[in-house]
């Protein structure tokens, strides 16, 4: 919503600026195109003749109608274009920036055509009146409606208007964006904006000027004209008969001059307005950071109040990721809370009714199992009512025959298997027993969330009252870049980071990914870094959810499976330029396609590395299978390289492996592979790669429908090459650690 409001605000100011700057030339253009009185005149002659005979005010005839409607007219253009472009980026599975910009512009042009037709009709009727005195624009409009009704009175010339507006705006935004990109680094921001806007207007004019001439002729006709005289074909025939092909070039000079002036001023005003709006991005993100920090604190306090224990370090992030996946968030806070939370249940049952410590000793695991059974039967806390003893014994009987463990080959595997089976076997009973207390916990958390949302919404008022906004200063050093928030700082009740220091390579990467005005790049980077710092938590406890595959693995996935898009990434850890990420308001400017859970998988080949939380992984697998089923019905080739942890009895892992779409899987042992650190953009170089020696390993599962399997076949050789690529990262890590190199891929445990 904030982006739509930004486009509305920028479109309004830009439109008013353009109209005021170019209206005299617009009057000259209209008179040259529609009035025989000026058949042989030039732009200068029309302007001077009008000013001399009718006064300088006559150059602004018909100004009030377009000026008063510009808030709606230009807001429709920029608003619809902005919304359409974001929707198209989320809809299309591949990165198509030029096509996206063109189609979004066409949609915007078509959407505004009825309003443009009415405004131009009244303006043209006023401009062709000789003398300053005459009917006002409102009087002209009312008179036409009274004489011929709404359709003819308000929409005369709608066909040529739509024909002009639809493709012209598609080209309009495309030329503007490409011109801005080409001028980046060669011209200062303001001249580049003005030149690009003017150039876009001139290119479009050359394409649609003949249609513009026909439209002006039709709209200059009085209501007494017959239906035939108002048709485009009749007007064209009459014009060619009297003037030849020169008819299509009437007023071309005035139109070109007007196009450059109006569009340079329009885009200049739009960018200035958007810059002012986005200049508040850092201001608003300070409040967002504090709000998420307060929510994390409220969660921990509520946890201790509800369960009598300290909240596990990762419990908040597990719940937060689950909540953010329910609806596309427009800020750091979840848009809505689900009634139940699988993530919350998982972390609560790790402590209630018995905090079962991890052990690799099977005998200790058996003792813990007995303690778990006793604790399950006995009410111990106000929040734990206890389970029916008979139900506990029945469940225990189902497990005792497997107490030795059958999954693993050593005591470590057997002890883990017993612990996990106990949790999963008793989970339905624990869910029912804890349901009332879970609901109470979520209700109180939702109340806290509502209060924080209200505080965030009041930021707009604080922003309007703030005389000065903070700026972001960038200091590039040899290996790192500092982004400092300087100037007037927001008056917030809490701490927020004023400085981010990231690796030079990541700074350059963010600048490459950034797709909006380069003048705002530093501030949007600071905003992005602040958002993910808030997500990680005060002690980086959430950074583990942000780990990524290495570049070697991605290169192998691209070569072997044609992977072109990451389904779980961020601007900070993405390897491919096409990716999905969690936040819309901070990430879309860097090329994100939005959240995976709100994105449409139609066809193509993807990499999917979700956060390792069981509920979120299961939700991901279910959505992938649904997408594969839909792609099969639509005869589309779809392939997903899914990365999951090897967790004993994991429902998500089992669901993916047992799916009919599973074309192959690859198990990578813990000691043989690495992940990129979730803090890769600012961690020490020797901590960039994290070896998984202590973990059981990772599982690569290739899910494909039949068309996908035919297009990207999975063979034993394919899996071997993928395994070699993954293991090479670990080997490189060990070699560099042993030689104590300080390169970007060095890790020293």
FENUR-V192666 format. One record per backbone hydrogen bond with DSSP energy under -0.5 kcal/mol. NH is the residue of the N-H (numbers start at 1). CO is the residue of the C=O. E is the energy in kcal/mol with one decimal. If there is no record, write none. Layout:
nh-><NH,NH>
co-><CO,CO>
e-><E,E>
This chain:
nh-><5,6,7,8,9,10,11,12,13,14,15,16,17,18,19,20,21,22,23,26,27,28,29,30,31,32,33,34,35,36,38,39,41,46,47,48,49,50,51,52,53,54,55,55,58,59,60,61,63,66,67,68,69,70,70,72,73,74,75,76,77,78,79,80,81,82,83,84,85,86,87,88,89,90,91,92,96,100,101,102,103,104,105,106,107,108,109,110,111,112,113,113,116,117,118,119,120,121,122,123,124,125,126,127,128,129,140,141,142,143,144,145,146,147,148,149,149,152,153,154,155,155,156,158,161,162,163,164,165,166,167,168,169,170,171,172,173,174,175,176,177,178,179,180,181,182,183,184,184,185,186,187,192,193,194,195,196,197,198,199,200,201,202,203,204,205,206,207,207,208,209,212,213,214,215,216,217,218,219,220,221,221,225,230,230,231,235,236,237,238,239,240,241,242,243,244,244,246,247,248,249,250,252,255,256,257,258,259,260,261,262,263,264,265,266,267,268,269,270,271,272,273,274,275,276,277,278,279,280,281,284,285,286,287,288,289,290,291,292,293,294,295,296,297,298,299,300,301,302,303,304,305,306,307,308,309,315,316,318,319,320,321,322,323,324,325,326,326,327,345,346,347,348,349,350,351,352,356,357,362,365,366,367,368,369,370,371,372,373,374,375,376,377,378,379,380,381,384,385,387,392,393,394,395,396,397,398,399,399,400,401,402,403,405,414,415,416,417,418,419,420,421,422,423,424,425,426,427,430,431,432,433,434,435,438,439,440,441,442,443,444,445,446,447,448,449,450,451,452,453,454,455,456,457,458,459,460,462,463,464,465,466,466,471,473,473,475,477,477,481,482,483,484,484,485,486,486,492,494,500,502,502,503,504,507,508,509,510,511,512,513,514,515,520,521,524,525,526,527,528,529,530,531,532,533,534,535,536,537,540,542,543,545,546,547,548,554,555,556,557,558,559,560,561,562,563,564,565,566,567,569,573,574,579,579,580,581,584,587,588,590,591,592,593,598,599,600,601,602,604,606,607,608,613,617,618,619,620,621,622,623,624,625,626,627,628,629,630,631,632,633,634,635,636,638,639,640,641,642,642,643,644,644,646,647,650,654,655,656,657,658,659,659,662,663,663,664,666,668,668,669,670,672,673,675,676,677,680,682,683,687,688,688,690,691,692,692,695,698,699,700,701,701,702,703,703,704,704,705,709,710,711,712,715,719,720,721,722,723,724,725,726,727,728,729,729,730,731,732,733,734,735,736,737,738,739,740,741,746,747,748>
co-><1,2,3,4,5,6,7,8,9,10,11,12,13,14,15,16,17,18,19,22,23,24,25,26,27,28,29,30,31,34,35,36,38,42,43,44,45,46,47,48,49,50,50,51,55,56,57,58,60,62,63,64,65,66,67,69,69,70,70,72,73,74,75,76,77,78,79,80,81,82,83,84,85,86,87,88,94,96,97,98,99,100,101,102,103,104,105,106,107,108,109,110,112,113,114,115,116,117,118,119,120,121,122,123,124,126,136,137,138,139,140,141,142,143,144,144,145,148,149,150,150,151,152,155,157,158,159,160,161,162,163,164,165,166,167,168,169,170,171,172,173,174,175,176,177,178,179,180,181,187,183,183,188,189,190,191,192,193,194,195,196,197,198,199,200,201,202,203,204,204,205,208,209,210,211,212,213,214,215,216,217,218,222,226,227,228,231,232,233,234,235,236,237,238,239,239,240,243,244,245,246,247,249,251,252,253,254,255,256,257,258,259,260,261,262,263,264,265,266,267,268,269,270,271,272,273,274,275,277,278,280,281,282,283,284,285,286,287,288,289,290,291,292,293,294,295,296,297,298,299,300,301,302,303,304,303,312,312,314,315,316,317,318,319,320,321,322,323,323,341,342,343,344,345,346,348,348,354,355,360,361,362,363,364,365,366,367,368,369,370,371,372,373,374,377,384,384,381,383,376,388,389,390,391,392,393,394,395,396,396,397,399,400,402,410,411,412,413,414,415,416,417,418,419,420,421,422,423,426,427,428,429,430,431,434,435,436,437,438,439,440,441,442,443,444,445,446,447,448,449,450,451,452,453,454,456,457,458,459,460,461,462,463,486,471,484,482,475,480,502,475,500,473,482,498,471,484,490,492,483,481,500,681,479,503,504,505,506,507,508,509,510,589,517,518,520,521,522,523,524,525,526,527,528,529,530,531,532,533,537,536,540,542,543,544,676,550,551,552,553,554,555,556,557,558,557,605,605,578,607,580,570,570,577,591,566,594,329,583,584,587,588,587,579,595,596,90,599,600,637,639,565,641,611,613,614,615,616,617,618,619,620,621,622,623,624,625,626,627,628,629,630,632,631,636,604,703,606,640,701,608,642,699,697,645,647,650,651,652,653,654,655,656,659,661,702,702,700,666,698,667,696,669,670,690,548,688,677,679,679,684,685,746,675,689,670,673,692,668,644,666,642,699,664,640,701,661,702,638,705,706,707,708,713,715,716,717,718,719,720,721,722,723,724,725,726,726,727,728,729,730,731,732,733,734,735,737,736,743,733,686>
e-><-2.4,-2.0,-2.3,-2.3,-2.7,-2.8,-2.7,-2.1,-1.9,-2.6,-2.4,-2.1,-2.1,-2.3,-2.3,-2.2,-2.0,-2.1,-1.4,-2.0,-2.5,-1.9,-2.6,-2.6,-2.2,-2.2,-2.1,-2.3,-1.9,-0.5,-1.6,-1.8,-1.1,-2.5,-2.4,-2.9,-2.8,-2.5,-2.3,-2.4,-2.6,-2.4,-0.5,-0.9,-1.6,-1.4,-1.7,-1.6,-1.8,-0.9,-2.4,-2.7,-1.5,-0.7,-0.6,-0.6,-3.3,-2.2,-0.7,-2.0,-1.6,-2.7,-2.4,-2.6,-2.3,-2.4,-2.6,-3.0,-2.4,-1.9,-2.3,-2.8,-2.2,-1.6,-1.9,-2.6,-0.8,-2.9,-2.3,-2.3,-2.7,-2.4,-1.9,-2.3,-2.4,-2.1,-2.7,-2.5,-2.3,-1.5,-0.7,-0.7,-2.8,-2.7,-1.8,-2.4,-3.1,-2.2,-2.0,-2.4,-3.0,-2.2,-1.8,-2.4,-1.9,-1.0,-2.9,-2.3,-2.6,-2.4,-2.3,-2.2,-2.2,-2.1,-2.7,-0.5,-1.6,-0.5,-2.0,-2.5,-0.6,-1.6,-0.6,-1.7,-1.8,-2.8,-2.4,-1.9,-3.0,-2.2,-0.5,-1.1,-2.1,-1.2,-2.3,-2.6,-2.1,-1.2,-3.3,-2.1,-2.5,-2.4,-2.6,-2.4,-2.0,-2.4,-2.0,-0.8,-0.5,-0.5,-2.2,-1.9,-2.3,-2.3,-2.4,-2.9,-2.4,-2.4,-2.5,-2.8,-2.4,-2.0,-2.1,-2.6,-2.1,-2.2,-2.2,-1.0,-0.6,-2.0,-1.8,-2.2,-2.3,-1.9,-2.5,-2.4,-2.2,-2.3,-2.6,-1.4,-0.5,-1.1,-1.4,-0.9,-0.7,-1.5,-2.0,-2.5,-2.4,-2.5,-2.4,-2.7,-2.2,-1.9,-2.7,-0.5,-1.4,-0.8,-2.0,-1.4,-1.3,-1.3,-2.0,-2.6,-2.6,-2.3,-2.7,-2.8,-2.2,-2.3,-3.2,-2.1,-2.3,-2.4,-2.7,-2.5,-2.2,-2.8,-2.7,-3.1,-2.1,-2.3,-2.9,-2.8,-2.0,-2.2,-4.1,-1.8,-1.6,-2.2,-2.9,-2.3,-1.6,-1.0,-2.0,-2.8,-2.0,-2.4,-2.4,-2.2,-2.5,-2.2,-2.2,-2.1,-3.0,-2.4,-2.0,-2.4,-2.7,-2.3,-2.1,-2.2,-2.5,-3.2,-1.7,-0.5,-1.3,-0.6,-2.2,-2.4,-2.9,-2.7,-1.7,-2.5,-2.9,-1.5,-0.5,-1.0,-0.6,-2.1,-2.3,-2.0,-2.4,-2.5,-0.6,-1.9,-2.9,-1.4,-0.8,-0.6,-2.0,-2.0,-1.9,-2.5,-1.9,-1.9,-2.1,-2.4,-2.0,-2.2,-2.5,-2.1,-1.3,-1.4,-0.5,-0.8,-0.5,-1.6,-0.6,-2.8,-2.1,-2.4,-2.3,-2.3,-2.5,-2.3,-1.3,-1.0,-0.6,-2.2,-0.8,-1.5,-1.6,-1.6,-2.5,-3.0,-2.0,-2.6,-2.3,-2.0,-2.7,-2.7,-2.1,-2.0,-2.4,-2.7,-2.1,-0.8,-2.9,-2.7,-1.8,-2.2,-2.3,-1.2,-2.9,-2.7,-2.0,-2.3,-2.7,-2.5,-2.3,-2.2,-2.6,-2.0,-1.9,-2.3,-2.5,-1.9,-2.0,-2.4,-2.2,-1.8,-2.2,-2.6,-1.5,-1.5,-1.0,-1.9,-2.8,-2.0,-1.4,-0.8,-0.6,-2.6,-0.6,-2.9,-2.5,-0.5,-2.9,-2.8,-2.6,-2.8,-2.7,-0.5,-2.6,-3.2,-0.7,-1.5,-1.5,-1.9,-2.3,-0.5,-2.5,-2.9,-2.0,-2.4,-1.9,-2.6,-1.9,-1.8,-2.3,-1.9,-2.9,-2.2,-1.4,-2.3,-2.4,-2.4,-2.4,-2.4,-2.7,-2.2,-2.2,-2.1,-1.8,-2.1,-1.9,-2.3,-1.6,-1.6,-3.0,-1.4,-1.4,-2.0,-0.8,-1.4,-1.9,-2.6,-1.8,-2.6,-2.6,-2.1,-3.1,-2.1,-1.0,-1.4,-2.4,-0.6,-1.9,-2.8,-1.5,-0.6,-1.8,-0.6,-0.5,-2.4,-1.6,-1.3,-0.6,-1.8,-1.9,-1.8,-1.4,-2.7,-1.3,-1.2,-1.0,-0.6,-0.8,-2.8,-2.4,-2.6,-2.7,-2.2,-2.9,-2.6,-2.1,-2.0,-2.6,-2.4,-1.8,-2.4,-2.4,-2.0,-2.2,-2.3,-2.2,-2.2,-2.6,-2.0,-1.9,-1.8,-1.2,-3.0,-0.5,-2.3,-2.7,-3.0,-0.9,-3.1,-2.9,-0.5,-2.4,-2.3,-1.4,-2.1,-2.7,-2.6,-2.1,-2.4,-2.3,-0.6,-0.6,-1.5,-0.6,-3.0,-0.7,-2.5,-0.6,-3.0,-0.6,-0.7,-1.8,-1.0,-2.0,-3.5,-3.3,-1.7,-2.2,-2.6,-2.5,-1.4,-0.7,-3.1,-0.6,-0.6,-2.1,-1.4,-2.1,-3.4,-3.1,-2.9,-0.7,-2.8,-2.8,-0.7,-2.9,-0.5,-1.6,-2.7,-1.9,-1.8,-3.0,-0.6,-2.1,-2.0,-2.3,-2.0,-2.4,-2.5,-2.0,-2.1,-2.8,-1.9,-0.8,-0.6,-0.9,-2.3,-2.6,-1.9,-2.3,-2.4,-2.4,-2.2,-2.3,-2.0,-0.6,-2.1,-1.4,-0.6,-1.5>
